C-alpha cells in the first residue's frame, strides 16, 4: 500500500530530523570527531555519528508503519523471520559503531559481517535462483547460502568504501532505496516497499546535515548498515521476478556506482601488489576532484548517474524481457566505458599538471642562474 509506504518515509525523515541535532550536540560535547588525514577530503573536525540516527529512525519508522497498516486496511507487516533480518542489521551497525570509536581489526570486522549475513540467510532471505540469457533459470540449491552471504557482505563493504565525500554514500543510497521502494510497490510487496521508503526517508534527513559542507558523517556504523540494508531489501519481497537476467539484475544496476568503484579498487590494489583493504585516493570522487570539479559538482554528476540508473531499473520491471535485456546491457556497457573514459581523462590531466609543474621548475631554475 502506497500510503503506509509514504508514512514510513515521512516517519523516518521526521524521527531522524529530531535525532541528529541531539547526536551532534552529544558528539561535540565528547569530541567524537572524524579527524582528517592524508587520504580524507575534509579538513575540519566533524562528528561521525550519523549512523545511529539512520539506524534508529529506520527501525522506528518500520514499527510505526507496522502499527498503522492494519488500521489502513492492510495485513501484517512484521513476521517472525524479520527478526533475522533486523538482527543482522543490528550486528553490522554495532560493529561499525565500535569501529568508529576503537578501530576494530579488519579480520574481526569481516568475521562479524559474515555472521550478520549468515543470520539474515537463516531467516530465508536468499538468492534462490539466477536467470541467464539462453540458459534459463538456474536453481542455486545449497549454493544460495554462500552466494547470498557474499552478496550481502560485498555490498555492505562497497557502500562503506565509497563513503569518502560529503553527501556521496547517502545520496547513492537514497536513489537506490527510492527505486527499490517503487519496484516493490509495482511487484505488490508492501513489506519491501515500507522498508525501502523508511530507509529513503531516514537518508533524506541525514543528507540535510551531510550535504557539503557536512556537519556530520555517517561513519562505519551508518555506511555498513546502509550497504547491508540495500543488499537485503530485494530479498525481502521486492525482487522483480520478470526482470531480465534474473532477480539480481535490478539491484546490481541500481548499485552500479559503488560496485564498479569497489571492483576497480580491488583490481588496482592487486595489480600494485597491495592489500585490497589498503586505502588510496583513486576512487571515483577522487578522480573527479583531480579533474578540478568541486564537491557539489561531483555530486551533481554522480546523482545524475544514480537517477538515470534508478529510472532504468524501475522501467525494466514493466518492459518486455526482450527489450529489458538490451536496455540493461547498454547501461552496463555504458557504465564501464564511462568509468574508463573518466580514468583516462584523470590520468591525462595529472600528467599535464606534472609536465606544467616541471616546466615551471626549470624556468625558475634558469631565472635564478
Buried (B, 14 or more C-beta within 10 A) or exposed (E): BEEBBBBBBBBBBBBBBEBBEEBBEEBBEEEBBBEEEEEBBBEEEBBBBBBBBBBBBBBBBBBBBBEBBEEEEBEEBBEEEBEBBBBBBBBBBBBBBBBBEEEBEEEEBBEBBBBBBBBBBBBEBBBBBBBEEEEEEEEBEEEBBEBBBEBBBBBBBBBBBBBBBBBBBBBBBBBBBBBBBBBBBBBEBBBBBBBBBBBBBBBBBBBBBBBBEBBBBBBBBBBBBBBBBBBBBBBBBBBBEBBBBBBBBBBBBBBBBBBBBBEBBBEBBEEEEEEEBEBEBBBBBBBBBBBEBEBEEBBEBBBEBBBBBBEBBBEBBEBEEEEBBEBBEEBBEEBEEEBEEBBEBBEEBEEEEEEEEEEEEEEEEEEEE
